[in-house]
Amino acid sequence: MAPPKFEILAYESTPLGMLCLRRRELLSQPGTVVTEVTLNHEFLMSSFHTASERALASVGLDLFKGQDVQVMVGGLGLGYTAAEVLTSDRVSRVEVVELLPEVIDWMEQGLIPLADSLKGDRRLEVSRDDLYKRLWAPPKEQFDLILIDVDHSPEDQLDDAGNAFYTVEGLKRARQHLTKDGILGVWSYAESSPFAEALHRVFPSVHIEPVTFLNTHIDETMTDWLFFARD
């Protein structure tokens, strides 16, 4: 029997720490090859379980009923949220805001599974920028949907840059970047009562969507949480 496949696609130093993109065959499911990202040797994301990343897009689009939808996606990652947004023919433009040029390069070099479809869609624009600084500043343009998947959770952030975003003041500033009836969506691996309370203090309508799935890596049911707020 051949040994399981394991390949390091990229291993790079970033302001957040050592970032690794790897491809491996699952020991528990021979023949199944996944792409994974680790940060400082801790698991960050995988191409294997993507239901909640895709739901961030699909639920957000369901909540916003308009046409010619303008979307900002905070965080490129492996591209699943952006790709799901682009499945909708109501969407006319998607701007992905990504802090790390290394992650953008992975897409440009075709190292992530959805690279070809993402690069082939003329509606997609990828910007290298600090999402939180951009949302704190006065808006230069507004979006119908702003979908954010950057941190593990409001209480478990990759670094301190996003602290202010999760506060009432940060959400007030982010709200200015939304069109009338626009939707803000935030991904989290955990519930967060303080963040939910802050959303209720800023937005007239808040919807919290749990996404439950079977993590076959560990044979355990898990739930991610999606926070949506309407301007």
C-alpha positions as CSV (number, residue, x, y, z in Angstrom):
1,M,0.0,0.0,0.0
2,A,1.3,3.4,-1.0
3,P,1.9,5.9,1.9
4,P,-0.6,8.7,2.3
5,K,0.1,11.8,0.2
6,F,1.3,14.9,1.9
7,E,2.6,18.0,0.3
8,I,3.6,21.4,1.5
9,L,2.5,23.9,-1.1
10,A,3.6,27.1,0.6
11,Y,5.3,27.9,3.9
12,E,5.7,31.6,4.5
13,S,6.4,34.1,7.2
14,T,3.7,36.8,7.6
15,P,2.8,39.5,10.1
16,L,0.4,37.1,11.7
17,G,3.0,34.3,12.0
18,M,4.1,31.3,9.9
19,L,1.4,30.5,7.3
20,C,1.3,27.0,5.7
21,L,-0.7,25.8,2.8
22,R,-0.6,22.0,2.6
23,R,-2.4,19.2,0.6
24,R,-2.8,15.8,2.1
25,E,-4.7,12.5,1.8
26,L,-6.9,11.8,4.8
27,L,-5.8,8.7,6.8
28,S,-9.4,8.1,7.8
29,Q,-10.6,8.3,4.2
30,P,-8.0,6.9,1.7
31,G,-8.3,8.6,-1.7
32,T,-9.8,11.8,-0.2
33,V,-7.3,14.7,-0.7
34,V,-7.9,18.0,1.1
35,T,-6.2,21.4,1.1
36,E,-5.5,22.9,4.5
37,V,-4.1,26.1,6.0
38,T,-2.3,26.4,9.3
39,L,-1.1,29.5,11.1
40,N,1.7,29.1,13.6
41,H,1.3,25.3,13.2
42,E,-2.4,25.6,14.4
43,F,-5.2,24.5,12.2
44,L,-7.0,27.4,10.4
45,M,-9.2,26.1,7.6
46,S,-9.8,23.1,5.3
47,S,-11.4,22.3,1.9
48,F,-13.0,19.3,3.6
49,H,-15.7,21.0,5.7
50,T,-16.9,24.2,4.0
51,A,-20.7,24.2,4.8
52,S,-20.6,27.2,7.1
53,E,-18.3,29.3,4.8
54,R,-20.6,28.7,1.9
55,A,-23.7,29.3,4.1
56,L,-22.3,32.8,5.0
57,A,-22.8,33.7,1.4
58,S,-26.0,31.8,0.6
59,V,-27.9,32.9,3.7
60,G,-26.7,36.5,3.3
61,L,-28.0,36.4,-0.3
62,D,-31.3,35.0,0.8
63,L,-31.7,37.8,3.3
64,F,-31.0,40.5,0.7
65,K,-33.7,40.4,-1.9
66,G,-32.4,43.0,-4.4
67,Q,-30.8,42.7,-7.8
68,D,-27.4,43.9,-9.1
69,V,-26.0,42.9,-5.7
70,Q,-22.6,44.5,-4.7
71,V,-20.7,42.3,-2.3
72,M,-17.6,42.7,-0.1
73,V,-16.1,39.5,1.3
74,G,-13.6,40.0,4.1
75,G,-10.9,37.3,3.9
76,L,-10.1,35.2,0.9
77,G,-9.0,32.1,2.6
78,L,-9.6,29.1,0.4
79,G,-12.2,31.0,-1.5
80,Y,-15.4,29.1,-0.6
81,T,-17.4,32.2,0.5
82,A,-16.5,34.2,-2.5
83,A,-17.2,31.3,-4.8
84,E,-20.6,30.7,-3.3
85,V,-21.5,34.4,-3.7
86,L,-20.5,34.1,-7.4
87,T,-23.0,31.3,-8.0
88,S,-25.8,33.8,-7.8
89,D,-26.8,35.6,-11.1
90,R,-28.1,38.4,-8.9
91,V,-24.6,39.4,-8.0
92,S,-22.9,41.9,-10.3
93,R,-19.7,42.5,-8.4
94,V,-17.6,40.9,-5.6
95,E,-14.6,42.5,-3.9
96,V,-12.6,40.3,-1.7
97,V,-10.5,42.2,0.8
98,E,-7.4,40.2,1.9
99,L,-4.7,41.3,4.3
100,L,-2.0,38.8,3.3
101,P,-0.4,39.0,-0.2
102,E,0.6,35.4,0.3
103,V,-3.0,34.2,0.3
104,I,-3.7,36.2,-2.8
105,D,-0.7,34.6,-4.5
106,W,-2.1,31.1,-3.7
107,M,-5.1,31.9,-5.8
108,E,-3.1,33.5,-8.6
109,Q,-0.7,30.5,-8.7
110,G,-3.6,28.0,-8.8
111,L,-2.7,26.4,-5.5
112,I,-6.1,26.5,-3.9
113,P,-8.9,24.2,-5.2
114,L,-11.2,26.9,-6.5
115,A,-8.5,29.1,-8.1
116,D,-9.5,28.5,-11.7
117,S,-13.2,29.3,-11.2
118,L,-12.5,32.4,-9.1
119,K,-9.9,33.8,-11.5
120,G,-12.2,33.1,-14.4
121,D,-15.1,35.2,-13.1
122,R,-14.9,38.8,-14.3
123,R,-17.2,39.9,-11.4
124,L,-14.4,39.2,-8.9
125,E,-11.9,41.7,-7.7
126,V,-9.3,40.8,-5.0
127,S,-7.9,43.8,-3.0
128,R,-4.9,43.7,-0.7
129,D,-6.1,45.8,2.3
130,D,-6.7,45.7,6.0
131,L,-10.4,45.0,6.3
132,Y,-10.9,46.4,9.8
133,K,-9.1,49.6,9.0
134,R,-11.2,50.0,5.9
135,L,-14.5,49.5,7.8
136,W,-13.4,51.9,10.5
137,A,-12.7,54.7,8.0
138,P,-15.4,56.7,6.2
139,P,-16.8,54.7,3.3
140,K,-15.7,55.5,-0.3
141,E,-18.4,53.2,-1.6
142,Q,-21.2,51.1,-0.1
143,F,-22.1,47.4,-0.5
144,D,-25.4,45.4,-0.3
145,L,-23.6,42.6,1.5
146,I,-20.5,42.6,3.6
147,L,-19.5,39.0,4.6
148,I,-16.6,38.6,7.0
149,D,-14.7,35.4,7.8
150,V,-11.4,36.5,9.2
151,D,-11.2,35.5,12.9
152,H,-12.0,32.3,14.7
153,S,-14.7,34.2,16.7
154,P,-15.3,37.6,18.1
155,E,-13.5,36.6,21.3
156,D,-10.8,34.5,19.5
157,Q,-9.1,36.8,16.9
158,L,-6.0,36.1,14.8
159,D,-4.5,39.3,16.2
160,D,-5.6,42.5,17.9
161,A,-6.4,44.4,14.7
162,G,-10.1,43.6,14.8
163,N,-10.8,44.3,18.4
164,A,-12.6,47.6,17.7
165,F,-14.8,46.1,14.9
166,Y,-16.7,43.8,17.4
167,T,-17.7,46.8,19.6
168,V,-20.7,49.0,19.2
169,E,-18.6,51.9,17.8
170,G,-16.9,49.5,15.3
171,L,-20.2,48.2,14.1
172,K,-21.6,51.7,13.8
173,R,-18.7,52.6,11.5
174,A,-19.0,49.3,9.5
175,R,-22.8,50.0,9.1
176,Q,-21.9,53.2,7.1
177,H,-20.4,50.9,4.4
178,L,-23.8,49.2,3.8
179,T,-26.4,50.4,1.4
180,K,-30.0,50.9,2.6
181,D,-31.3,47.4,3.7
182,G,-27.7,46.1,3.4
183,I,-26.6,43.0,5.3
184,L,-23.6,42.4,7.4
185,G,-22.6,38.8,8.0
186,V,-19.9,37.5,10.3
187,W,-18.6,33.9,10.6
188,S,-17.6,32.4,14.0
189,Y,-16.8,29.0,15.3
190,A,-18.5,29.8,18.6
191,E,-21.5,31.6,19.9
192,S,-20.9,35.1,21.2
193,S,-23.5,36.8,23.4
194,P,-21.5,40.0,23.7
195,F,-21.2,40.4,19.9
196,A,-24.9,39.5,19.5
197,E,-25.7,42.2,22.0
198,A,-23.5,44.8,20.2
199,L,-25.3,43.9,16.9
200,H,-28.7,44.5,18.5
201,R,-27.6,47.9,19.8
202,V,-26.5,49.0,16.3
203,F,-28.8,47.3,13.8
204,P,-32.6,47.2,13.7
205,S,-32.7,43.5,12.7
206,V,-30.3,40.7,13.8
207,H,-30.4,37.0,12.7
208,I,-28.1,34.3,14.1
209,E,-27.8,31.1,12.1
210,P,-26.2,27.9,13.5
211,V,-24.6,25.6,10.9
212,T,-24.2,22.1,12.2
213,F,-22.2,19.4,10.5
214,L,-20.5,16.1,11.2
215,N,-16.7,16.5,11.4
216,T,-15.7,13.1,10.1
217,H,-12.0,13.9,11.0
218,I,-13.0,13.3,14.7
219,D,-16.5,11.7,14.2
220,E,-18.1,14.5,16.1
221,T,-21.0,16.9,15.4
222,M,-19.9,20.5,15.4
223,T,-21.6,23.9,15.0
224,D,-20.4,27.1,13.5
225,W,-22.3,30.4,14.0
226,L,-23.3,33.0,11.5
227,F,-24.3,36.5,12.6
228,F,-26.3,38.6,10.2
229,A,-27.5,42.2,10.8
230,R,-29.6,44.3,8.5
231,D,-29.1,48.1,8.1
